[in-house]
């Protein structure tokens, strides 16, 4: 996690006790769940996807699409200020853009642009299922 102060402060011990180990590793240590294993990868349920760490609204089901990549894919967040984008050089020389929850700083996944998907933004927000909770609306 970064040293930045986020609007929602997370009690790490309480969060670790509340979450399963994989969810904690993804959200707080930027791990990645295995492809095609996540609860929301293929779901078509209608609702709002929220941060599993702080419950902030992140994505809506109407922006979700099937990309075949193995993780839930969205073409846009609920709002630009719902997420934080950070340059990720962990696979240098490849540079990616990490997606974090703007409220608590938890890792969500990565955004990829210009891949040619037939979506309004030509963006694929590739998000770990274990970082999300789907709330029915």
N, C-alpha and C positions, 0 to 999 in steps of 0.2 A: 504494500500500500504506500501511497505517496504521503508526504508530510503535510499536504494541504488540509486546511480546516474546512470541512463540509458542513452544510446547514444541519444535517442530522448526524449527531455523534454516536458512534457505535461502541457499545461495551463489548469488547472482543471476547471476553470470557463467557459472557451471557449468550452471545451469538454462537460461539463454538458449541456450547452446551445444548442450544436449541436446534441446530442444524445437523444433518448427516455429514460425515467427513468430506464427501465429494463436493457437496454444495458449499461448504466452508472454504475448501481449497480453491474452488473456482471463483467465488465471490471475493475472497480476501487475499488470495495469492496468485490470481490470474492463471489458474490451471484451466484445462479444457476437458470437458466430458468426451467420451468416445463417441464417434459419429453413429447415427442411427440407433442410439440407445435412450435418448431423452423422451420424457413424457409428452412434450409438446411438439415434437418434430413433425408428426403427421396429423395432428388434431385440427379439426375444422370447427371446434366449439366457438361460439360467439362470446366475446368478453373483453376485458381489459387485462393486459399482462402487467404485473407489478413486480417491483424489486423484492426478492425473497428476504433481503436483509432489513429493508426499511419500509416496505409497502408503498413506495412512490410509484405513480402511474408512469409506465414507460412506452408501451406499445398497445395498439388496438387490433383486434382480430381482423378488421377489414383491410389492414395493411399487410397481413400475413400472406405469404404465397409459398407454393411448393417449388423449391429450387433443386431438389435432389442432392443437396450437399451433405445431408446427414444431421443438420441442426435446424431449429426453427429459423425461418427467414422472413424478414419484414422489409418493406420498401421505405418506411419512414417511422420515426418515433412519434409519440403523442404530441410533442412540441419540441422545438429546437433546444429549449432550456431544460428538458427532462433528462438529457444525456450530456456527458462530457466526452469530447474526442481528444485522444492523446496519441502522438506519434509513437509507434512501437518499433524499435530496432532490435528486438530480441532474436530475430532470425536474420540478422545482418548478413549479407548486403540487402536482403529483402526488407522493405519498409512497409509496415501495415499501419492501419489506424485502429487503435483500441477504443472500445465503447465502454464507458463507465456510467453508473448511475450518478447524476449530478447532485442528488440529495445526500448520498452517503459515501460516494466514491467506490462502490463495489464494482468489480469487473463483471461485465456482461458478455462480451465477445468482441467481434471486429466488424468493420464496415468495408465493403468492397464496391468499387464503382466501375462503370463502363464494361460490365460483363455481358451486356446484351439481353438481359431478361426483359420480358414484355411487361414492365411495370412503369408507372408514371415518372419515377425518379432515376431509373437505371442504376439503382443502388441495391445492394444486398446486405442488410443488417443481419449478420450471422451471429445468433445469440444462443448461449448455452441454456438448455431447458432448466437445468438445476439452479440457475440464477433467477428464475421467474416463478411467479404464482399467477395462475389464471383465475380471475374473478368473473363469474357469470354476470351478465347485465340483462 
